[in-house]
Amino acid sequence: MTQQVKDPMQQARLKSARRTALAVTVVAVAIFLLSILQMLKFS
């Protein structure tokens, strides 16, 4: 994906996709950490 995108709509779509992927990653990591903390707390 080193190719430069000239279309502004496609650039906006890629930016939105990156932001969505980042948000999903943050939520997944938070759930993972909370589950580990809960496991340690009740063991």
Contacts in CASP RR format, 6 or more apart in sequence:
PFRMAT RR
TARGET T0000
AUTHOR 0000-0000-0000
METHOD contacts of the structure
MODEL  1
MTQQVKDPMQQARLKSARRTALAVTVVAVAIFLLSILQMLKFS
5 11 0 8 1.000
5 14 0 8 1.000
END
